[in-house]
Amino acid sequence: MPLSLAALDPRELVPRTSSGYPEPFRSRVLPREKRALGDALGLTTIGVNLTTLPPGKESAMRHWHTREDELVFVVEGEVVLVTDQGEQLLTAGTCAGFPAGVANGHQLVNRSDRPARYLEISNRDPEDTVEYPDVDLAYRGKAFTHKDGTPY
């Protein structure tokens, strides 16, 4: 029996395979697939993505949000969580959370030989900005810039 809203099969969603990052950062995360579950279900205050990260790729540049909480739940495979405290292996069934405003940059890296899948969940705050401690990148006002504010 086919599903109808308020339910869906994520496999039926067309994945987003692009990135808003400018180069040289875009090639570090692509190819990856994000299925916007929250958008498809009409959610407006929380974002939920089912992301597939191929071997050798990064989820994002290491970052932290000023106004958005984030939670990652690993569904399949494994990824390395990189934070200010070091590295931890996350496997299927484990999760990590990042409170808004805590300056602890984080990212996931797939160092395995097979794809990893995880849920990304966050609130959607239009006033959010993102800090990137390791690279010359900033996200403010819905645009990526250099840290000094000049455009890419």
Secondary structure, DSSP 4 states (H G I P E B T S, - for coil): ----TT---GGGSPPB----PPTTTHHHH-S-EEEEHHHHTT-SSEEEEEEEE-TT-BSSSSBEESS--EEEEEEESEEEEEETTEEEEEETT-EEEE-TT----BEEE--SSS-EEEEEEEE--TT--EE-SSSS-EEETTEEE-TTS-B-
